Amino acid sequence: MASDAGPSRTAADWAVAGVAGPLPRGAARDAAWAVRTSPDSRVRAAALGALVRRAGARRTRAAWRAAASDPDAGVRRRAAELAPDLGDPPCGSLVSLLCDADPLVADAAAWALGELGEAARGAVGALCRLATDHADPLVREAAVASLGAIGDPRGLPAILTATTDKPAIRRRAVLALASFEGPDVDVALARATEDRDWQVRDAVRALLEGQGG
């Protein structure tokens, strides 16, 4: 991108490059350099998006690792959001981002692990802790959704605990139970049919209808 452009324009140019086709070799090099060295966090995040979506794996992985430890939370969040698009999912780094001080980063990391599905089974323990202990309800909700997407039996106790959390988390927990079966699941679903929140009741009704129950 043009070095004399302002950061807003440069970030916009990288955003366009991320959807405009494969990056030429020189542009990929420039994007990787921008991720590491641009003084503007918007440019770093946008250049990472272009690189992940449109460049080769070797250069992309190194830049992604740099972004995942960026001092700006917005760049770290963007790295988490882009992780499922990498050829070799960085599950270990995403688990580290689950502990980020910024809840939006932790939320994005939890979402990304759910997108990876069974490939993220190594993150189940960390996601369970997030689902039950994190102070931010949006992070707990994202962790519950990811545990449902991964479908590992080790995640079931945390999902069952989430059926007694705030309404939005209870609803998400009901949906996550679709990946599991057993007496504990049946009891939780039966209790959810009488939940005081109508969205939770609707969620369990739709789930049971989908299962032919």
Sine and cosine of phi, psi and omega as CSV:
sin_phi,cos_phi,sin_psi,cos_psi,sin_omega,cos_omega
0.00,0.00,0.42,-0.91,-0.07,-1.00
-0.88,0.47,0.78,-0.63,-0.08,-1.00
-0.95,0.30,-0.35,0.94,-0.03,-1.00
-1.00,-0.01,0.01,1.00,0.04,-1.00
-0.98,0.21,0.49,-0.87,0.07,-1.00
-0.94,0.34,0.27,-0.96,-0.06,-1.00
-0.87,0.49,-0.59,0.81,0.01,-1.00
-0.90,0.43,-0.70,0.72,0.01,-1.00
-0.92,0.40,-0.68,0.73,-0.01,-1.00
-0.89,0.45,-0.69,0.73,0.04,-1.00
-0.88,0.48,-0.67,0.74,0.01,-1.00
-0.90,0.44,-0.64,0.77,0.02,-1.00
-0.89,0.45,-0.65,0.76,0.04,-1.00
-0.92,0.38,-0.59,0.81,0.04,-1.00
-0.89,0.46,-0.66,0.75,0.05,-1.00
-0.91,0.41,-0.66,0.75,0.01,-1.00
-0.87,0.49,-0.49,0.87,-0.02,-1.00
-0.94,0.34,-0.22,0.98,0.00,-1.00
-0.83,-0.55,0.16,0.99,-0.15,-0.99
-0.96,-0.26,0.19,0.98,-0.01,-1.00
0.91,-0.41,0.08,-1.00,-0.05,-1.00
-0.85,0.53,0.63,-0.78,0.05,-1.00
-0.97,0.23,0.74,-0.67,0.16,-0.99
-0.86,0.52,0.36,-0.93,-0.07,-1.00
-0.82,0.57,-0.70,0.72,-0.02,-1.00
-0.90,0.43,-0.62,0.78,0.01,-1.00
-0.93,0.37,-0.61,0.79,0.04,-1.00
-0.89,0.45,-0.65,0.76,0.05,-1.00
-0.89,0.45,-0.68,0.73,0.00,-1.00
-0.90,0.43,-0.63,0.77,0.01,-1.00
-0.90,0.44,-0.71,0.70,0.02,-1.00
-0.88,0.48,-0.63,0.78,0.03,-1.00
-0.91,0.41,-0.66,0.75,0.00,-1.00
-0.90,0.43,-0.62,0.79,0.03,-1.00
-0.86,0.51,-0.62,0.79,-0.07,-1.00
-1.00,0.08,-0.52,0.86,-0.25,-0.97
-0.84,-0.54,-0.24,0.97,-0.05,-1.00
-0.89,0.46,0.70,-0.71,0.04,-1.00
-0.97,0.26,-0.15,0.99,-0.05,-1.00
-0.96,-0.28,0.83,-0.55,-0.07,-1.00
-0.90,0.43,-0.50,0.86,0.03,-1.00
-0.90,0.43,-0.65,0.76,0.02,-1.00
-0.92,0.40,-0.69,0.72,-0.01,-1.00
-0.87,0.49,-0.69,0.73,-0.01,-1.00
-0.92,0.38,-0.68,0.73,-0.03,-1.00
-0.93,0.36,-0.64,0.77,0.03,-1.00
-0.90,0.43,-0.61,0.80,0.06,-1.00
-0.88,0.47,-0.68,0.74,0.02,-1.00
-0.87,0.50,-0.70,0.72,0.03,-1.00
-0.89,0.46,-0.65,0.76,-0.05,-1.00
-0.92,0.38,-0.73,0.68,-0.04,-1.00
-0.90,0.44,-0.65,0.76,-0.10,-0.99
-0.99,0.14,-0.42,0.91,-0.21,-0.98
-0.77,-0.64,0.12,0.99,-0.07,-1.00
-0.81,-0.59,0.07,-1.00,-0.03,-1.00
-0.96,0.27,0.28,-0.96,-0.18,-0.98
-0.93,0.38,-0.67,0.74,-0.15,-0.99
-0.89,0.46,-0.78,0.62,-0.02,-1.00
-0.91,0.41,-0.59,0.81,-0.04,-1.00
-0.91,0.40,-0.70,0.71,-0.05,-1.00
-0.87,0.49,-0.69,0.73,-0.02,-1.00
-0.90,0.43,-0.67,0.74,0.02,-1.00
-0.93,0.38,-0.61,0.79,0.01,-1.00
-0.89,0.45,-0.67,0.74,0.01,-1.00
-0.89,0.46,-0.61,0.79,0.05,-1.00
-0.90,0.43,-0.67,0.74,-0.01,-1.00
-0.92,0.38,-0.56,0.83,-0.03,-1.00
-0.92,0.39,-0.33,0.95,0.05,-1.00
-0.91,-0.41,0.34,0.94,-0.02,-1.00
-0.89,0.46,0.54,-0.84,0.03,-1.00
-0.93,0.37,-0.30,0.95,-0.02,-1.00
-1.00,-0.08,0.78,-0.62,-0.04,-1.00
-0.89,0.45,-0.55,0.83,0.00,-1.00
-0.90,0.44,-0.59,0.81,0.04,-1.00
-0.95,0.33,-0.67,0.74,0.04,-1.00
-0.88,0.47,-0.65,0.76,0.03,-1.00
-0.89,0.46,-0.68,0.74,0.03,-1.00
-0.89,0.46,-0.62,0.78,0.05,-1.00
-0.87,0.49,-0.69,0.72,0.02,-1.00
-0.89,0.46,-0.69,0.73,-0.02,-1.00
-0.89,0.46,-0.54,0.84,-0.05,-1.00
-1.00,0.04,-0.18,0.98,-0.10,-1.00
-0.82,0.57,-0.65,0.76,0.00,-1.00
-0.89,0.45,-0.31,0.95,0.00,-1.00
-1.00,0.09,-0.13,0.99,0.04,-1.00
-0.97,0.23,0.54,-0.84,-0.03,-1.00
-0.91,0.40,-0.58,0.81,-0.01,-1.00
-0.88,-0.47,0.99,-0.15,-0.15,-0.99
-0.84,0.54,0.79,-0.61,-0.03,-1.00
-1.00,0.08,0.92,0.40,-0.12,-0.99
-0.87,0.50,-0.63,0.77,-0.01,-1.00
-0.88,0.48,-0.68,0.73,0.02,-1.00
-0.92,0.39,-0.60,0.80,0.03,-1.00
-0.92,0.40,-0.61,0.79,0.07,-1.00
-0.87,0.49,-0.64,0.77,0.05,-1.00
-0.89,0.46,-0.62,0.78,0.00,-1.00
-0.94,0.34,-0.33,0.94,0.10,-0.99
-0.87,0.49,-0.42,0.91,-0.03,-1.00
-1.00,-0.08,0.15,0.99,-0.05,-1.00
-0.86,0.50,0.57,-0.82,0.00,-1.00
-0.92,0.38,-0.40,0.91,0.01,-1.00
-1.00,0.01,0.87,-0.49,-0.04,-1.00
-0.85,0.52,-0.52,0.85,-0.02,-1.00
-0.93,0.37,-0.52,0.85,0.08,-1.00
-0.94,0.35,-0.72,0.69,0.04,-1.00
-0.87,0.49,-0.66,0.75,0.03,-1.00
-0.87,0.50,-0.73,0.69,0.00,-1.00
-0.91,0.42,-0.61,0.79,0.02,-1.00
-0.91,0.40,-0.65,0.76,0.04,-1.00
-0.89,0.45,-0.70,0.71,0.04,-1.00
-0.85,0.52,-0.72,0.70,-0.04,-1.00
-0.88,0.47,-0.65,0.76,0.02,-1.00
-0.90,0.44,-0.61,0.80,0.08,-1.00
-0.90,0.44,-0.61,0.79,0.04,-1.00
-0.90,0.44,-0.49,0.87,0.00,-1.00
-0.98,0.21,-0.28,0.96,0.08,-1.00
0.88,0.47,-0.73,-0.68,-0.09,-1.00
-0.88,0.48,-0.41,0.91,0.04,-1.00
-0.90,0.45,-0.29,0.96,-0.04,-1.00
-0.98,-0.22,0.37,0.93,-0.04,-1.00
-0.87,0.50,-0.47,0.88,0.03,-1.00
-0.92,0.39,-0.22,0.97,-0.02,-1.00
-0.99,-0.10,0.03,1.00,-0.12,-0.99
-0.86,0.51,-0.70,0.72,-0.02,-1.00
-0.86,0.50,-0.72,0.69,0.01,-1.00
-0.90,0.43,-0.64,0.77,0.02,-1.00
-0.91,0.41,-0.59,0.81,0.06,-1.00
-0.88,0.47,-0.69,0.72,0.02,-1.00
-0.90,0.44,-0.64,0.77,0.02,-1.00
-0.90,0.43,-0.69,0.72,-0.08,-1.00
-0.90,0.44,-0.49,0.87,-0.07,-1.00
-0.97,-0.25,-0.43,0.90,-0.20,-0.98
-0.90,-0.44,-0.28,0.96,-0.11,-0.99
-0.93,0.37,0.61,-0.79,-0.06,-1.00
-0.95,0.31,-0.43,0.90,-0.06,-1.00
-1.00,-0.02,0.85,-0.53,-0.04,-1.00
-0.90,0.44,-0.50,0.86,0.04,-1.00
-0.92,0.40,-0.58,0.81,0.05,-1.00
-0.94,0.35,-0.68,0.73,0.04,-1.00
-0.87,0.50,-0.67,0.74,0.00,-1.00
-0.89,0.45,-0.69,0.72,0.02,-1.00
-0.89,0.45,-0.62,0.78,0.01,-1.00
-0.92,0.40,-0.65,0.76,0.03,-1.00
-0.89,0.46,-0.70,0.71,0.02,-1.00
-0.87,0.49,-0.65,0.76,0.00,-1.00
-0.92,0.39,-0.64,0.77,0.05,-1.00
-0.88,0.48,-0.62,0.78,0.06,-1.00
-0.91,0.40,-0.65,0.76,0.00,-1.00
-0.92,0.39,-0.61,0.79,0.01,-1.00
-0.95,0.31,-0.63,0.77,0.10,-0.99
0.96,0.28,0.32,0.95,0.02,-1.00
-0.98,0.18,0.73,-0.68,-0.02,-1.00
-0.83,0.55,-0.43,0.90,0.01,-1.00
-0.91,0.42,-0.34,0.94,0.00,-1.00
-1.00,0.09,-0.21,0.98,-0.09,-1.00
-0.87,0.49,-0.71,0.70,-0.01,-1.00
-0.84,0.54,-0.64,0.77,0.02,-1.00
-0.92,0.40,-0.61,0.79,0.03,-1.00
-0.92,0.40,-0.66,0.75,0.04,-1.00
-0.89,0.45,-0.64,0.77,0.08,-1.00
-0.87,0.49,-0.62,0.78,-0.03,-1.00
-0.92,0.39,-0.33,0.94,0.04,-1.00
-0.94,0.35,-0.09,1.00,0.06,-1.00
-0.91,-0.42,0.19,0.98,-0.04,-1.00
-1.00,0.06,-0.35,-0.94,0.02,-1.00
-0.89,0.46,0.36,-0.93,-0.09,-1.00
-0.79,0.61,-0.74,0.67,-0.03,-1.00
-0.89,0.46,-0.57,0.82,0.01,-1.00
-0.97,0.25,-0.60,0.80,0.07,-1.00
-0.87,0.49,-0.68,0.74,0.02,-1.00
-0.88,0.47,-0.70,0.71,0.00,-1.00
-0.90,0.44,-0.61,0.80,0.01,-1.00
-0.91,0.42,-0.64,0.77,0.05,-1.00
-0.86,0.51,-0.71,0.70,0.01,-1.00
-0.90,0.44,-0.61,0.79,-0.01,-1.00
-0.92,0.39,-0.45,0.89,0.00,-1.00
-0.92,0.38,-0.21,0.98,0.05,-1.00
-0.86,0.51,-0.41,0.91,-0.03,-1.00
-1.00,0.09,0.00,1.00,-0.13,-0.99
-0.73,-0.68,0.24,-0.97,0.10,-0.99
-0.51,-0.86,0.28,-0.96,-0.01,-1.00
0.71,-0.70,0.17,-0.98,-0.05,-1.00
-0.85,0.52,-0.66,0.75,-0.01,-1.00
-0.89,0.45,-0.61,0.79,0.04,-1.00
-0.92,0.40,-0.68,0.73,0.00,-1.00
-0.88,0.48,-0.67,0.74,0.01,-1.00
-0.90,0.44,-0.69,0.72,-0.02,-1.00
-0.90,0.44,-0.64,0.77,0.00,-1.00
-0.94,0.35,-0.63,0.78,0.04,-1.00
-0.89,0.46,-0.66,0.75,0.03,-1.00
-0.90,0.43,-0.60,0.80,-0.03,-1.00
-0.93,0.37,-0.42,0.91,0.04,-1.00
-0.91,0.42,-0.31,0.95,0.01,-1.00
-0.92,-0.40,0.31,0.95,-0.01,-1.00
-0.87,0.49,0.55,-0.84,-0.02,-1.00
-0.95,0.31,-0.25,0.97,0.00,-1.00
-0.99,-0.15,0.81,-0.59,-0.09,-1.00
-0.91,0.41,-0.50,0.87,0.00,-1.00
-0.93,0.36,-0.56,0.83,0.08,-1.00
-0.92,0.39,-0.69,0.72,0.02,-1.00
-0.88,0.48,-0.66,0.75,0.02,-1.00
-0.90,0.43,-0.63,0.78,-0.01,-1.00
-0.90,0.44,-0.70,0.71,-0.02,-1.00
-0.94,0.33,-0.56,0.83,0.05,-1.00
-0.90,0.44,-0.71,0.71,0.02,-1.00
-0.91,0.42,-0.61,0.79,0.01,-1.00
-0.90,0.43,-0.72,0.69,-0.03,-1.00
-0.92,0.39,-0.60,0.80,0.06,-1.00
-0.91,0.41,-0.62,0.79,0.04,-1.00
-0.92,0.40,-0.47,0.88,0.03,-1.00
-1.00,0.02,-0.03,1.00,-0.04,-1.00
0.98,0.21,0.32,0.95,-0.04,-1.00
-1.00,-0.05,0.00,0.00,0.00,0.00
